[in-house]
Amino acid sequence: MDHLVLTVIAEDQPGLVERVAKCVAEHGGNWLESRMSRMAGQFAGILRVAVPAQAHSGLIDALQQLEQQGIRVLVAHSGTEPERRWQMIQLQLVGNDRAGIVRDITQLLARHGVNLESLDTDVMPAPMTNELLFRADARLAVPSELSLDQLQQHLETLADDLMVELVLQPVD
């Protein structure tokens, strides 16, 4: 079986996932994992499928035909996972919204070799003041050679500069 990673984007409408799933199933494929979401009238997702080697090109052709229905699919071969040892950490951040928060946080993480496994962000009005608050929830893979205390210090210094609150918690 070949493992493929598919990225899907389309204007949101009922039946999008079903059409992609149908293509995968019709080519003997197996839907393994996915992350999908609707935002601002668009639907986007990333998924990993296993497909028999002989059905690989047929599946890609069928997925490309979905473009006629307004569904764009980008196909990539599944990569190999690095053989590094990681500690999984959950980061939660809240602060007044301003441009550059994601850039500054991800810059610091990249500088220390921390891999961003997942990131969910929102901007919403604060309960009492109605000022916009930026909220981020991230799952981080921290290299075993980086102490969590060091990472916490670096992030807290940046959080003070950005005027945001952040919490780091190990993931079991």
N, C-alpha and C positions, 0 to 999 in steps of 0.2 A: 504494500500500500504506500502510495505517495501521500505526504502530508502537505497541504496547501494552506496558506493564510489568505483570506479574502477580505478586502475592504469594500464595503457597500455604502453608497450614498444615493439618496433620491428624495424628491419632494414627498413629504409624509402622506401616506394613504393606506387604507386597510389592504392587507394581502401581500405586502412587500416581502416579509420574511417567508411567507408560504411559497412565493414564487422562487426564491433562492433555494429554500429547502427542497422544493420539488426537483429543481435541476440537479442538486446534489444526489438525491435519492434515485432519480432516473438513471444516473451514471454509476450506481452501486456504491456511492459514497456514504460516509458516516459523519454526521455533525458532531464534533468533539467538544468544542467550547466556544463561547462567544461573549461579547460585550456590545450592547446595542442601546441606542437612546434616540429620543426625539428632541429636537431643539430648534426653535425659531422657524417652525414649519418644515424643517428638513429632518430626515431620518438617516442616521449613520450607524455603522457597526463594523466590527472586526470579528472574524470567526476563523476557527481552524477546523479543517475537514480532512478526513482520510479517504482516499479514492484509489481504486485499483490502477496500477500503472497503465494498463491498456485502455482505460477510460479517461485518462488524464486530459488528452487533447480534446476529446468530445465534450467533457465538462467545461473546459475553458471556452470552447466555441458557444455552448449553450448559455453560459454566463454572459458572454459578450453580446448575445442576441437580446438579453434583457435591456440593453441600452435603448432598443426600439420602444420599450415601455417606460423609459425615463429612469431606469435603474442602472447606475454605473457601478461596475465591479472591477476592482484591481486585484490581480492574482500574483502571489509571490510564493516561492517554495519556503517551507518551514525551515527556519534557521536552527542551529545547534545552540544549546544552552551552554554558557561559559562554565568551566569547572572550578569556579571560585566558591569560597564559602561566604555566605551572606547571613546577616541577621535581619529579620523582617521587623520593621518599625512602622507604626501608624503615626502620622503627623496631622494635627488639627490646628487650623489657623483661623483667627477672626480679627478683623480690624476695619477701620474706615476705608472705604474704597478709594483707590487712586491708581493711576497708571504705573506699571512697572513692578508690582508686587510679585507676580509669577516669574518675571525675568530675574529679579534679584534673588529670590529663593532658589530657583533652579540653577542659577549660576553658581551659588554657593555649594549646592549639592553636587553638581558636576565637578567642581574644583576638588572635592574630597572623594571622588570616585563612587558616590552614592547613585544607585540606579533608581529611577522613578518607575515603579511597577504600575501604579494607577493614580489618577488625579481626577477629583470631582471638585468643581468650583461653582459658586453661586454669588450673585449680588442681590441683596434684599434690603428693604427698609428696616431700620432699627425700630424696636417696639415703641419706645417713648418719643424719640426725636424725629423719626422718619428719615434720618440721614442714611445714606446707602452704606451697608456693611458688606465687605468682601469675606467670603467664607471658603476655605479650602480643606479638603480631606484627601490625604495622600498616603499611599502605601509605598514604603521605601525599602530597598534592599541595600543594607549598609555592609561594606566590606568588613570581614572579621578583624582585619588589622587596624581599623579605625575604632577607637574607643567611643562608646556612646556618650560618655562625659564630655569628650572633646567636641563631638558633633553638637551636643546640647549647648555648650558654651558658644560655639560659632553661630548657631541658629538664634540663641537668645540675644547676642550682640546685634545681629541683623534685625531681629524682631523689635528691639529698642529703637533702632534707626528708622524702621518702617512704621513704628507705633502700632504694632499688632500683638495679639496674644497668641502664643502657640503652646501646644502640648505634644510631647513625644511619649509614646507608649509601645513597649515591646508587643509583638503579635505572637500569640502561642502557636 
